Amino acid sequence: MIRKGTLSDINTIIEITKSCAAYMIKKNIYQWNEHYPNKQAFIKDIDRNELYVLEIENLIIGCVTISTFMDKEYIPISWLTENANNIYIHRLAIHPTHQGKGYAQELMTFAETFAKKSGCVSVRLDTFSQNQSNQKFYEYRGYKRLGDIYFPKQSKHPFYCYELIIP
């Protein structure tokens, strides 16, 4: 079941993202760290009604932020569509013990369906340049890589921006 996230979900979500960060670090992917994602980001997501959680048998195993807000880092990107009526995906996470079972696909299908029902023209996101499995994941779903942005508190390496036009 996918539902809106609440403040009472925050500790579980932080545990999931910390587990994901540790899992990625073991694979030499330094995408998330002590600066990101953080509790304040998830609280803001909840305040904006943009955080969704995936529950299996009443256990939260994943989350995703589905936002209509374009971060300033995205401004230089030459997007495929106009900068209006777009959805932005952030902080997609599935606890490592549940990865590889299609749950991330389920959250992305939910986000893309949400975008279509909301009349949006595209879904936009970024993923870490050193995380090839994430790049393959999004490219398999039809996302087009468009440009690079940087988050210096996270890494010296770029993050790749992707967009999927909603049919």
JOKA-V599765 format. One record per residue. N is the residue number from 0. RES is the residue in one letter. OMEGA is omega in whole degrees, 0 to 359 (* if undefined). NEAR is the number of other ideal C-beta (glycine too) atoms within 12 Angstrom. D_FIRST is the distance of its C-alpha to the first C-alpha in Angstrom with 1 decimal. Layout:
<<N;RES;OMEGA;NEAR;D_FIRST> <N;RES;OMEGA;NEAR;D_FIRST>>
This chain:
<<0;M;175;18;0.0> <1;I;180;25;3.8> <2;R;176;19;6.4> <3;K;176;25;10.2> <4;G;179;36;11.8> <5;T;178;22;14.5> <6;L;180;19;17.8> <7;S;178;14;16.9> <8;D;190;30;14.4> <9;I;183;27;17.4> <10;N;178;17;19.0> <11;T;180;28;16.0> <12;I;178;39;15.6> <13;I;177;29;19.3> <14;E;179;25;19.3> <15;I;183;37;16.9> <16;T;176;41;19.1> <17;K;177;24;22.2> <18;S;177;25;21.2> <19;C;179;36;20.6> <20;A;180;30;24.0> <21;A;179;20;25.8> <22;Y;179;25;24.4> <23;M;180;28;25.6> <24;I;177;20;28.9> <25;K;179;12;29.6> <26;K;181;19;29.5> <27;N;175;13;31.8> <28;I;184;25;29.3> <29;Y;184;24;30.0> <30;Q;180;36;27.3> <31;W;181;35;25.9> <32;N;182;22;28.3> <33;E;180;16;29.1> <34;H;187;18;29.3> <35;Y;352;27;25.9> <36;P;182;34;23.1> <37;N;184;22;24.0> <38;K;182;24;22.9> <39;Q;178;14;24.7> <40;A;180;28;22.8> <41;F;176;35;19.4> <42;I;178;23;21.1> <43;K;177;23;22.3> <44;D;180;34;19.0> <45;I;179;26;17.7> <46;D;180;19;21.0> <47;R;184;20;20.6> <48;N;184;18;17.0> <49;E;182;28;16.1> <50;L;177;40;13.8> <51;Y;178;38;10.1> <52;V;177;41;8.2> <53;L;180;38;5.7> <54;E;172;26;5.2> <55;I;182;19;6.6> <56;E;178;9;8.6> <57;N;177;12;8.7> <58;L;177;18;9.9> <59;I;180;34;9.4> <60;I;181;33;10.4> <61;G;180;43;10.6> <62;C;175;44;11.3> <63;V;173;43;13.1> <64;T;179;37;15.5> <65;I;189;38;16.1> <66;S;173;33;19.6> <67;T;183;27;22.5> <68;F;178;22;25.0> <69;M;177;27;27.3> <70;D;182;25;28.5> <71;K;179;11;32.3> <72;E;182;23;32.2> <73;Y;186;29;30.9> <74;I;183;13;34.0> <75;P;184;16;36.3> <76;I;174;30;34.1> <77;S;182;16;35.2> <78;W;179;29;32.0> <79;L;183;23;31.9> <80;T;177;23;31.2> <81;E;178;15;32.5> <82;N;177;23;31.1> <83;A;176;14;29.6> <84;N;178;21;26.3> <85;N;174;33;24.4> <86;I;178;37;21.0> <87;Y;180;36;21.2> <88;I;177;45;18.7> <89;H;169;38;19.2> <90;R;174;39;18.2> <91;L;181;42;15.6> <92;A;171;42;15.2> <93;I;180;33;13.7> <94;H;184;31;15.4> <95;P;180;25;18.3> <96;T;181;17;17.7> <97;H;180;26;14.5> <98;Q;179;25;16.2> <99;G;182;14;17.6> <100;K;177;17;14.7> <101;G;183;17;13.5> <102;Y;176;32;10.6> <103;A;176;33;12.8> <104;Q;180;22;13.5> <105;E;179;25;9.9> <106;L;179;39;10.0> <107;M;176;35;13.5> <108;T;176;23;12.9> <109;F;182;29;10.6> <110;A;180;43;13.5> <111;E;176;31;16.1> <112;T;176;20;14.9> <113;F;180;28;14.7> <114;A;181;31;18.2> <115;K;180;20;19.5> <116;K;180;13;18.4> <117;S;179;19;20.1> <118;G;180;14;23.2> <119;C;182;30;23.3> <120;V;180;23;25.6> <121;S;172;36;24.1> <122;V;182;43;21.6> <123;R;179;45;23.5> <124;L;171;44;23.0> <125;D;176;39;25.1> <126;T;187;40;25.0> <127;F;182;37;27.6> <128;S;181;26;30.6> <129;Q;182;23;30.8> <130;N;185;30;27.3> <131;Q;179;18;28.1> <132;S;176;20;24.9> <133;N;179;34;23.0> <134;Q;178;26;25.7> <135;K;179;16;25.4> <136;F;183;27;21.6> <137;Y;179;34;22.1> <138;E;176;19;25.3> <139;Y;180;15;23.7> <140;R;177;25;21.3> <141;G;179;20;24.5> <142;Y;180;30;24.8> <143;K;178;24;28.5> <144;R;189;28;30.0> <145;L;184;26;32.2> <146;G;184;23;33.6> <147;D;171;22;33.6> <148;I;183;29;33.0> <149;Y;172;20;33.6> <150;F;188;28;32.1> <151;P;178;14;35.1> <152;K;180;16;33.4> <153;Q;185;29;31.0> <154;S;172;26;33.4> <155;K;181;13;36.7> <156;H;181;21;34.9> <157;P;170;24;33.5> <158;F;181;35;29.9> <159;Y;178;30;29.6> <160;C;181;38;28.3> <161;Y;175;37;26.5> <162;E;174;37;25.8> <163;L;176;34;24.2> <164;I;180;24;25.7> <165;I;180;25;23.4> <166;P;*;12;25.2>>
